Amino acid sequence: MDRFSNRFQGNGGQTKFDPKVIFNFSNLDKSTKKHLKNVYACVTMEIVVAALGAAVNCYLKSSILHFGGIIGLFAFMFLTATSNNTASQAKRLGYVSGLAACLGLESSYLLDYVISVDPQIIVTAFVTTSVVFVSFTLTALYAERRSMLFLGSMLSTALSGLFILSLANLFFRVPTIALVSVYISLVISCLFVMYDTQLIVEKKRLGDNDFIWHSVDLFIDFIIIFKDLMVILTDKEKRKRNNN
């Protein structure tokens, strides 16, 4: 913490803010910084492709394209089956782009529902997701090395509990439980951003240079946060209208 706060100190001990220090990760070596740039460039590409996929399906209203999740599963299998090397990099980028597009297609049902309530919710959810994602990423990068990795077992247990809760609610169909599950999912996904970020850094330090595969974890975190926020904001908007 002292190392970080000292960057904001000007002459005479006075606080002087310099925006550049926010992205001045002196605790990371050059190769790790380059790896992270590739990872986040890939995440950005996946988000854009997913948005295009969702937009296409919302426009075409094709029932066939709603099977994007199943098609995406095949893209995921091809990605995992292809080795990470320079020769296969373009192919693997194609697979991960296909996976992102299919997740976008699969999300069109939710987007259609949100648009029917208030299209502005999509913009609000995306901006909020971006702010949350960047904030938790910076927290993980500035935190002490490996300090977030203990979250792995806790998050796995939480996911198992959430799955059981969601499965049980398929029979009970209690709206409150469904909404609580979304809030729990949101918290878990935010924590996963920190965990996955530090895990990627450690994998890179151990020689794992597969930035394409590393980007998938963060992309999924982003998508889940985005979906959860849309559900929460849509529920709030509907409650607000019902009260009026």
BALOBA-1460 file (C-alpha; in Angstrom, 3 decimals):
// residues 244
<rec num="1" residu="m" x="0.000" y="0.000" z="0.000"/>
<rec num="2" residu="d" x="2.869" y="2.387" z="0.794"/>
<rec num="3" residu="r" x="4.389" y="1.581" z="-2.581"/>
<rec num="4" residu="f" x="1.147" y="2.570" z="-4.290"/>
<rec num="5" residu="s" x="0.431" y="5.691" z="-2.215"/>
<rec num="6" residu="n" x="3.965" y="7.014" z="-2.689"/>
<rec num="7" residu="r" x="3.276" y="7.371" z="-6.395"/>
<rec num="8" residu="f" x="0.774" y="10.102" z="-5.611"/>
<rec num="9" residu="q" x="3.168" y="12.149" z="-3.476"/>
<rec num="10" residu="g" x="4.489" y="15.373" z="-4.926"/>
<rec num="11" residu="n" x="7.253" y="17.637" z="-3.635"/>
<rec num="12" residu="g" x="7.129" y="18.310" z="0.070"/>
<rec num="13" residu="g" x="4.954" y="15.275" z="0.728"/>
<rec num="14" residu="q" x="1.901" y="16.914" z="-0.825"/>
<rec num="15" residu="t" x="-0.538" y="14.670" z="-2.645"/>
<rec num="16" residu="k" x="-0.379" y="15.069" z="-6.403"/>
<rec num="17" residu="f" x="-2.501" y="12.852" z="-8.611"/>
<rec num="18" residu="d" x="-1.032" y="11.575" z="-11.848"/>
<rec num="19" residu="p" x="-3.446" y="9.483" z="-13.964"/>
<rec num="20" residu="k" x="-0.517" y="7.595" z="-15.522"/>
<rec num="21" residu="v" x="0.313" y="5.828" z="-12.260"/>
<rec num="22" residu="i" x="-2.971" y="3.919" z="-12.384"/>
<rec num="23" residu="f" x="-1.649" y="1.816" z="-15.272"/>
<rec num="24" residu="n" x="2.000" y="1.858" z="-14.224"/>
<rec num="25" residu="f" x="2.323" y="-1.746" z="-13.069"/>
<rec num="26" residu="s" x="5.904" y="-1.743" z="-11.839"/>
<rec num="27" residu="n" x="5.235" y="-5.005" z="-9.973"/>
<rec num="28" residu="l" x="4.836" y="-6.818" z="-13.312"/>
<rec num="29" residu="d" x="7.703" y="-7.738" z="-15.603"/>
<rec num="30" residu="k" x="7.755" y="-6.704" z="-19.249"/>
<rec num="31" residu="s" x="6.738" y="-10.087" z="-20.669"/>
<rec num="32" residu="t" x="3.757" y="-10.323" z="-18.284"/>
<rec num="33" residu="k" x="2.597" y="-6.838" z="-19.267"/>
<rec num="34" residu="k" x="2.762" y="-7.802" z="-22.928"/>
<rec num="35" residu="h" x="0.863" y="-11.009" z="-22.217"/>
<rec num="36" residu="l" x="-1.879" y="-9.101" z="-20.389"/>
<rec num="37" residu="k" x="-2.175" y="-6.660" z="-23.297"/>
<rec num="38" residu="n" x="-2.784" y="-9.613" z="-25.607"/>
<rec num="39" residu="v" x="-5.294" y="-11.107" z="-23.181"/>
<rec num="40" residu="y" x="-7.339" y="-7.916" z="-22.857"/>
<rec num="41" residu="a" x="-7.150" y="-7.232" z="-26.584"/>
<rec num="42" residu="c" x="-8.606" y="-10.700" z="-27.115"/>
<rec num="43" residu="v" x="-11.306" y="-10.086" z="-24.478"/>
<rec num="44" residu="t" x="-12.246" y="-6.840" z="-26.233"/>
<rec num="45" residu="m" x="-12.487" y="-8.646" z="-29.564"/>
<rec num="46" residu="e" x="-14.706" y="-11.322" z="-28.020"/>
<rec num="47" residu="i" x="-17.033" y="-8.716" z="-26.506"/>
<rec num="48" residu="v" x="-17.378" y="-6.952" z="-29.870"/>
<rec num="49" residu="v" x="-18.053" y="-10.244" z="-31.688"/>
<rec num="50" residu="a" x="-20.603" y="-11.297" z="-29.049"/>
<rec num="51" residu="a" x="-22.361" y="-7.932" z="-29.389"/>
<rec num="52" residu="l" x="-22.511" y="-8.357" z="-33.166"/>
<rec num="53" residu="g" x="-23.883" y="-11.881" z="-32.779"/>
<rec num="54" residu="a" x="-26.591" y="-10.710" z="-30.389"/>
<rec num="55" residu="a" x="-27.482" y="-7.775" z="-32.645"/>
<rec num="56" residu="v" x="-27.794" y="-10.038" z="-35.701"/>
<rec num="57" residu="n" x="-30.083" y="-12.453" z="-33.905"/>
<rec num="58" residu="c" x="-32.235" y="-9.670" z="-32.453"/>
<rec num="59" residu="y" x="-32.633" y="-8.293" z="-35.974"/>
<rec num="60" residu="l" x="-33.254" y="-11.564" z="-37.814"/>
<rec num="61" residu="k" x="-35.428" y="-13.118" z="-35.093"/>
<rec num="62" residu="s" x="-34.322" y="-16.531" z="-36.305"/>
<rec num="63" residu="s" x="-35.176" y="-19.496" z="-34.070"/>
<rec num="64" residu="i" x="-32.275" y="-21.479" z="-35.546"/>
<rec num="65" residu="l" x="-29.753" y="-18.944" z="-34.297"/>
<rec num="66" residu="h" x="-31.073" y="-19.362" z="-30.751"/>
<rec num="67" residu="f" x="-29.128" y="-22.646" z="-30.657"/>
<rec num="68" residu="g" x="-25.958" y="-20.579" z="-30.349"/>
<rec num="69" residu="g" x="-25.131" y="-22.222" z="-27.023"/>
<rec num="70" residu="i" x="-24.963" y="-25.668" z="-28.612"/>
<rec num="71" residu="i" x="-22.918" y="-24.435" z="-31.571"/>
<rec num="72" residu="g" x="-20.658" y="-22.579" z="-29.139"/>
<rec num="73" residu="l" x="-20.018" y="-25.850" z="-27.314"/>
<rec num="74" residu="f" x="-18.480" y="-27.290" z="-30.474"/>
<rec num="75" residu="a" x="-16.360" y="-24.138" z="-30.914"/>
<rec num="76" residu="f" x="-15.198" y="-24.577" z="-27.312"/>
<rec num="77" residu="m" x="-14.289" y="-28.210" z="-27.936"/>
<rec num="78" residu="f" x="-12.300" y="-27.319" z="-31.051"/>
<rec num="79" residu="l" x="-10.491" y="-24.584" z="-29.107"/>
<rec num="80" residu="t" x="-9.470" y="-26.935" z="-26.307"/>
<rec num="81" residu="a" x="-8.393" y="-29.616" z="-28.803"/>
<rec num="82" residu="t" x="-6.086" y="-27.272" z="-30.749"/>
<rec num="83" residu="s" x="-2.570" y="-26.858" z="-29.372"/>
<rec num="84" residu="n" x="-1.206" y="-23.405" z="-28.627"/>
<rec num="85" residu="n" x="1.478" y="-22.505" z="-31.166"/>
<rec num="86" residu="t" x="2.189" y="-19.799" z="-33.707"/>
<rec num="87" residu="a" x="0.933" y="-21.873" z="-36.639"/>
<rec num="88" residu="s" x="-2.476" y="-22.501" z="-35.055"/>
<rec num="89" residu="q" x="-2.958" y="-19.046" z="-33.551"/>
<rec num="90" residu="a" x="-5.179" y="-17.718" z="-36.366"/>
<rec num="91" residu="k" x="-7.277" y="-20.883" z="-36.226"/>
<rec num="92" residu="r" x="-7.698" y="-20.619" z="-32.448"/>
<rec num="93" residu="l" x="-8.666" y="-16.945" z="-32.763"/>
<rec num="94" residu="g" x="-11.338" y="-18.083" z="-35.204"/>
<rec num="95" residu="y" x="-12.613" y="-20.681" z="-32.735"/>
<rec num="96" residu="v" x="-12.744" y="-18.220" z="-29.853"/>
<rec num="97" residu="s" x="-14.498" y="-15.680" z="-32.089"/>
<rec num="98" residu="g" x="-17.036" y="-18.354" z="-32.997"/>
<rec num="99" residu="l" x="-17.540" y="-19.111" z="-29.314"/>
<rec num="100" residu="a" x="-18.095" y="-15.418" z="-28.558"/>
<rec num="101" residu="a" x="-20.537" y="-15.032" z="-31.448"/>
<rec num="102" residu="c" x="-22.531" y="-18.059" z="-30.294"/>
<rec num="103" residu="l" x="-22.750" y="-16.721" z="-26.746"/>
<rec num="104" residu="g" x="-24.021" y="-13.474" z="-28.222"/>
<rec num="105" residu="l" x="-26.662" y="-15.358" z="-30.233"/>
<rec num="106" residu="e" x="-27.704" y="-17.261" z="-27.129"/>
<rec num="107" residu="s" x="-28.100" y="-13.995" z="-25.203"/>
<rec num="108" residu="s" x="-30.600" y="-12.536" z="-27.670"/>
<rec num="109" residu="y" x="-33.596" y="-13.939" z="-25.759"/>
<rec num="110" residu="l" x="-32.612" y="-11.936" z="-22.692"/>
<rec num="111" residu="l" x="-31.829" y="-8.859" z="-24.775"/>
<rec num="112" residu="d" x="-35.243" y="-9.009" z="-26.468"/>
<rec num="113" residu="y" x="-36.906" y="-9.138" z="-23.063"/>
<rec num="114" residu="v" x="-34.848" y="-6.234" z="-21.705"/>
<rec num="115" residu="i" x="-35.563" y="-4.139" z="-24.812"/>
<rec num="116" residu="s" x="-39.297" y="-4.711" z="-24.328"/>
<rec num="117" residu="v" x="-39.003" y="-3.200" z="-20.840"/>
<rec num="118" residu="d" x="-36.469" y="-0.415" z="-21.445"/>
<rec num="119" residu="p" x="-33.654" y="-0.431" z="-24.063"/>
<rec num="120" residu="q" x="-31.631" y="2.012" z="-21.947"/>
<rec num="121" residu="i" x="-31.044" y="-0.788" z="-19.451"/>
<rec num="122" residu="i" x="-28.655" y="-2.473" z="-21.908"/>
<rec num="123" residu="v" x="-26.454" y="0.623" z="-22.094"/>
<rec num="124" residu="t" x="-26.532" y="1.118" z="-18.319"/>
<rec num="125" residu="a" x="-25.691" y="-2.537" z="-17.682"/>
<rec num="126" residu="f" x="-22.813" y="-2.509" z="-20.178"/>
<rec num="127" residu="v" x="-21.243" y="0.673" z="-18.782"/>
<rec num="128" residu="t" x="-21.630" y="-0.599" z="-15.213"/>
<rec num="129" residu="t" x="-20.146" y="-3.971" z="-16.178"/>
<rec num="130" residu="s" x="-17.161" y="-2.255" z="-17.789"/>
<rec num="131" residu="v" x="-16.533" y="-0.116" z="-14.692"/>
<rec num="132" residu="v" x="-16.869" y="-3.116" z="-12.361"/>
<rec num="133" residu="f" x="-14.629" y="-5.280" z="-14.552"/>
<rec num="134" residu="v" x="-11.873" y="-2.651" z="-14.768"/>
<rec num="135" residu="s" x="-12.090" y="-1.882" z="-11.036"/>
<rec num="136" residu="f" x="-11.747" y="-5.491" z="-9.913"/>
<rec num="137" residu="t" x="-9.022" y="-6.105" z="-12.486"/>
<rec num="138" residu="l" x="-6.962" y="-3.180" z="-11.173"/>
<rec num="139" residu="t" x="-7.562" y="-4.363" z="-7.615"/>
<rec num="140" residu="a" x="-6.157" y="-7.787" z="-8.496"/>
<rec num="141" residu="l" x="-3.142" y="-6.368" z="-10.353"/>
<rec num="142" residu="y" x="-2.210" y="-3.986" z="-7.553"/>
<rec num="143" residu="a" x="-2.834" y="-6.489" z="-4.763"/>
<rec num="144" residu="e" x="-0.037" y="-8.549" z="-3.279"/>
<rec num="145" residu="r" x="1.067" y="-11.417" z="-5.503"/>
<rec num="146" residu="r" x="-1.109" y="-14.537" z="-5.151"/>
<rec num="147" residu="s" x="-3.213" y="-12.855" z="-2.445"/>
<rec num="148" residu="m" x="-6.453" y="-13.564" z="-4.348"/>
<rec num="149" residu="l" x="-5.754" y="-17.169" z="-5.290"/>
<rec num="150" residu="f" x="-7.218" y="-18.429" z="-2.012"/>
<rec num="151" residu="l" x="-10.622" y="-17.474" z="-3.464"/>
<rec num="152" residu="g" x="-10.495" y="-20.438" z="-5.847"/>
<rec num="153" residu="s" x="-11.843" y="-23.088" z="-3.477"/>
<rec num="154" residu="m" x="-14.352" y="-20.693" z="-1.928"/>
<rec num="155" residu="l" x="-15.737" y="-19.670" z="-5.313"/>
<rec num="156" residu="s" x="-15.979" y="-23.285" z="-6.466"/>
<rec num="157" residu="t" x="-17.992" y="-24.117" z="-3.344"/>
<rec num="158" residu="a" x="-20.183" y="-21.056" z="-3.856"/>
<rec num="159" residu="l" x="-20.841" y="-22.071" z="-7.469"/>
<rec num="160" residu="s" x="-21.861" y="-25.550" z="-6.345"/>
<rec num="161" residu="g" x="-24.262" y="-24.062" z="-3.797"/>
<rec num="162" residu="l" x="-25.679" y="-21.675" z="-6.390"/>
<rec num="163" residu="f" x="-26.223" y="-24.561" z="-8.816"/>
<rec num="164" residu="i" x="-28.114" y="-26.563" z="-6.177"/>
<rec num="165" residu="l" x="-30.213" y="-23.497" z="-5.275"/>
<rec num="166" residu="s" x="-31.071" y="-22.819" z="-8.923"/>
<rec num="167" residu="l" x="-31.847" y="-26.494" z="-9.532"/>
<rec num="168" residu="a" x="-34.180" y="-26.620" z="-6.529"/>
<rec num="169" residu="n" x="-35.958" y="-23.494" z="-7.696"/>
<rec num="170" residu="l" x="-36.819" y="-25.216" z="-10.973"/>
<rec num="171" residu="f" x="-39.343" y="-27.181" z="-8.916"/>
<rec num="172" residu="f" x="-40.429" y="-24.516" z="-6.397"/>
<rec num="173" residu="r" x="-40.395" y="-21.587" z="-8.872"/>
<rec num="174" residu="v" x="-40.070" y="-18.868" z="-6.231"/>
<rec num="175" residu="p" x="-39.299" y="-15.483" z="-7.876"/>
<rec num="176" residu="t" x="-37.478" y="-14.203" z="-4.801"/>
<rec num="177" residu="i" x="-35.107" y="-17.181" z="-4.817"/>
<rec num="178" residu="a" x="-34.450" y="-16.665" z="-8.530"/>
<rec num="179" residu="l" x="-33.570" y="-12.994" z="-7.945"/>
<rec num="180" residu="v" x="-31.377" y="-13.841" z="-4.940"/>
<rec num="181" residu="s" x="-29.545" y="-16.352" z="-7.143"/>
<rec num="182" residu="v" x="-28.799" y="-13.588" z="-9.647"/>
<rec num="183" residu="y" x="-27.339" y="-11.357" z="-6.918"/>
<rec num="184" residu="i" x="-25.202" y="-14.238" z="-5.632"/>
<rec num="185" residu="s" x="-24.044" y="-14.960" z="-9.184"/>
<rec num="186" residu="l" x="-23.077" y="-11.305" z="-9.601"/>
<rec num="187" residu="v" x="-20.945" y="-11.319" z="-6.453"/>
<rec num="188" residu="i" x="-19.276" y="-14.602" z="-7.417"/>
<rec num="189" residu="s" x="-18.477" y="-13.340" z="-10.919"/>
<rec num="190" residu="c" x="-16.939" y="-10.113" z="-9.577"/>
<rec num="191" residu="l" x="-14.687" y="-12.127" z="-7.283"/>
<rec num="192" residu="f" x="-13.819" y="-14.419" z="-10.179"/>
<rec num="193" residu="v" x="-12.481" y="-11.392" z="-12.080"/>
<rec num="194" residu="m" x="-9.882" y="-10.857" z="-9.339"/>
<rec num="195" residu="y" x="-9.116" y="-14.565" z="-9.008"/>
<rec num="196" residu="d" x="-8.800" y="-15.170" z="-12.759"/>
<rec num="197" residu="t" x="-6.644" y="-12.057" z="-13.223"/>
<rec num="198" residu="q" x="-4.088" y="-13.145" z="-10.647"/>
<rec num="199" residu="l" x="-4.243" y="-16.735" z="-11.899"/>
<rec num="200" residu="i" x="-3.421" y="-15.556" z="-15.424"/>
<rec num="201" residu="v" x="-0.427" y="-13.600" z="-14.108"/>
<rec num="202" residu="e" x="0.851" y="-16.636" z="-12.210"/>
<rec num="203" residu="k" x="0.342" y="-18.939" z="-15.192"/>
<rec num="204" residu="k" x="2.345" y="-16.557" z="-17.354"/>
<rec num="205" residu="r" x="5.161" y="-16.481" z="-14.806"/>
<rec num="206" residu="l" x="5.192" y="-20.281" z="-14.923"/>
<rec num="207" residu="g" x="5.572" y="-20.236" z="-18.713"/>
<rec num="208" residu="d" x="1.965" y="-20.501" z="-19.905"/>
<rec num="209" residu="n" x="1.700" y="-18.076" z="-22.864"/>
<rec num="210" residu="d" x="-1.764" y="-19.085" z="-24.091"/>
<rec num="211" residu="f" x="-3.367" y="-15.623" z="-24.047"/>
<rec num="212" residu="i" x="-6.308" y="-16.828" z="-26.150"/>
<rec num="213" residu="w" x="-7.362" y="-19.420" z="-23.586"/>
<rec num="214" residu="h" x="-6.705" y="-17.010" z="-20.718"/>
<rec num="215" residu="s" x="-9.003" y="-14.449" z="-22.318"/>
<rec num="216" residu="v" x="-11.906" y="-16.905" z="-22.327"/>
<rec num="217" residu="d" x="-12.082" y="-16.951" z="-18.516"/>
<rec num="218" residu="l" x="-12.262" y="-13.161" z="-18.279"/>
<rec num="219" residu="f" x="-14.708" y="-12.942" z="-21.186"/>
<rec num="220" residu="i" x="-17.097" y="-15.359" z="-19.468"/>
<rec num="221" residu="d" x="-16.789" y="-13.342" z="-16.239"/>
<rec num="222" residu="f" x="-17.689" y="-10.177" z="-18.172"/>
<rec num="223" residu="i" x="-20.689" y="-11.775" z="-19.897"/>
<rec num="224" residu="i" x="-22.116" y="-13.202" z="-16.661"/>
<rec num="225" residu="i" x="-21.784" y="-9.851" z="-14.867"/>
<rec num="226" residu="f" x="-23.451" y="-8.114" z="-17.817"/>
<rec num="227" residu="k" x="-26.362" y="-10.560" z="-17.877"/>
<rec num="228" residu="d" x="-26.856" y="-10.450" z="-14.109"/>
<rec num="229" residu="l" x="-26.924" y="-6.650" z="-14.126"/>
<rec num="230" residu="m" x="-29.484" y="-6.622" z="-16.944"/>
<rec num="231" residu="v" x="-31.734" y="-8.973" z="-14.983"/>
<rec num="232" residu="i" x="-31.389" y="-6.912" z="-11.795"/>
<rec num="233" residu="l" x="-31.969" y="-3.564" z="-13.514"/>
<rec num="234" residu="t" x="-34.935" y="-4.931" z="-15.484"/>
<rec num="235" residu="d" x="-36.499" y="-6.285" z="-12.310"/>
<rec num="236" residu="k" x="-36.071" y="-2.906" z="-10.604"/>
<rec num="237" residu="e" x="-37.612" y="-1.097" z="-13.569"/>
<rec num="238" residu="k" x="-40.634" y="-3.405" z="-13.590"/>
<rec num="239" residu="r" x="-41.122" y="-2.984" z="-9.849"/>
<rec num="240" residu="k" x="-40.892" y="0.786" z="-10.251"/>
<rec num="241" residu="r" x="-43.567" y="0.777" z="-12.949"/>
<rec num="242" residu="n" x="-45.846" y="-1.485" z="-10.926"/>
<rec num="243" residu="n" x="-45.577" y="0.817" z="-7.914"/>
<rec num="244" residu="n" x="-46.535" y="3.795" z="-10.068"/>
